[in-house]
Amino acid sequence: MEPTTRAAALLPGQVVVSLNFDDCLASQLIAASALEARGMRGTFFINSSRLGQSGRLTLAQVRALRDKGHEIGGHTLTHPHLTQLSADAQRKEICNDRVALLNAGFRVTSFAYPFGDKDATTRQIVIDCNYNSARESGGLRTTSTGSSPAAEPVPPADKYAIRTHGSVQATTPLTDLKNYVLRAEESGGGWIPIVFHHICGPCDPPQTYSIAPATLTAFLDWLAPRASRGTTVATMDAIIGGVLKPPVSWPPAQLLKNPSLEADSNGDGTPDCWQRGGFGNNTFTWTRTPDAHGGSWAQQVRITQITDGDRKLITRQDDSSCTPTPVTGHHYRITAWYKATTQVRFKAYYRDSAGAWTYWSQGPLLPPKSSYTFAEWTTPATPSAAKALSVGLSIDQVGTLTMDDFTLADMEAAAPA
C-alpha cells in the first residue's frame, strides 16, 4: 500500500467523475469488469462484517478488485443508521470496519456514510478514526435549475461531507447520468461522485437502488471519450490524496490501573494507583463512598470554603507502575462518570526527564449533574518533554464532586492485527 497519494488539482472547466459502489454487493463485479474494459477504476465501499454473506463480495473478490487498481473504502461494519447509535457504538462501527480492512491489506482512506446519515458527532468520529474523507448522500443539483451546485469543487467544501446527486435508482434514466456530467461541464467544472448499488436489470427481487448493466455500460461508453475535453474518471482517494493514517480500534486499550477505583489495599480510603490532590486555600473533605456508578466504591470530594486553588483525584504520580508512558505527538482520551453540584473539569499533568511533574492542560468546564453522567476529553498532542502522564477530575468551587469508572486511551495507538 502506498503511504501517501497526491491530491488532485483540476484545471478550469475540468470535470472528474468518481464511480462509487456501496455495500459490497456481488453484482458489482459486473461493473468492475465494465470499468476495467474502458480503462476506468472505481471506489468500492465495503462493510467488512458482510463479506462472504449471500449476495455479497468475498474477501478474495475484494482483494482482486484492489489488485486491478480499484479503491477500497470503508462503509461501517453493519451499515446502521449511525445517528441512531451512541457515540461509542458509532466509533465501533466506523473505526473497527477500517481496522478490519486495513488488517486485510487494503489502503483505506475514504468513508461513505450509510444512508448518508450523519451529524456533527458522526463527522468528528470519522475524523478520529483516521479517514481522509467521507461521502454523504445528496447536496448536488439534480435538475437544470436550482441553488445547489452542479459539482463539488476540488478540494471539496468539506472533505468529510462530500456531496453527490444521491444514489442511482432503477428509475434513473441514462439521460440523468449524462446530465450530471454535462451540467458540471457547463458550470465551470468540478467533481461528481456518482453512487451505485445493485447492478442488475431486471433485478430479482426488484431493487430500488439499482442500475441495469446495459444502462451502466451505455453511460461508460458515453463518458469515456469525454476525456478529450477534460472530463475524466478517478477514485475518491485520487482526488482527496493524503497520507495513509494508522488504524484506530474501538474501544482503545485502557491505560489506567484500578480505573473503577475499587482496590484500596492499605485501607486508607484512597484507591490504589490514585492520589487525592489539590492546592491553594480551601476547606475540603474526601470520602470513599458506596454511591458508585459501577462496582462498589467511588470517590467524593466536598469543598465547603475556597479562596483559591482546587481539589482533584488524579492518577498517582510517585509510583512509576501507575503512570502511563505517553508517545510524543499522540492525543489521549480521558473519560469518567461523574455527578457534581457545580462545574468540574478534567486535568492532565506530565513528568519530564528530570522527574519533575508539570501541569499540562485541562478540559472544558463540565456542567453540574444530579445523577451519574458520562464525560470525555481528548488532550492536545503530547509534548516531547512528557515521559509519564497523570490525569483526573478536579473541582475549584464550593460544592461536591463524585466520580467513578475512568478510562485513558491513546487515540493514535496501532490496532492489533
Protein Blocks (a to p, Z undefined) as FASTA:
>chain_A
ZZbdcdddddehiacdddddehiiaklmmmmmmmmmnopacdddddfklgoiahiacfkl
mmmmmmnopacddebjnopafklpcfklmmmmmmmmmmmmmmnopacfbdcdehhiacfk
lmmmmmmnopabdcdeehiafbfbdjbdfbdcdddfblklcccebjadfklcfklmmmmm
mmmmmnopaadddddfbdcdddddddfbacdfklmmmmmmmmmmmmmnopacddfklmng
padddddddddddfbghklomacfkonopaghiacededjddddddddfbbfbhjbdcdd
ddfbdfbdcddddddfkbmklmccddehiacddddddddfbdcddddddddfkopacdfb
dcddddddfbdcddddddddddfklmbdcdddddfbecddddehiadddfkbccdZZ
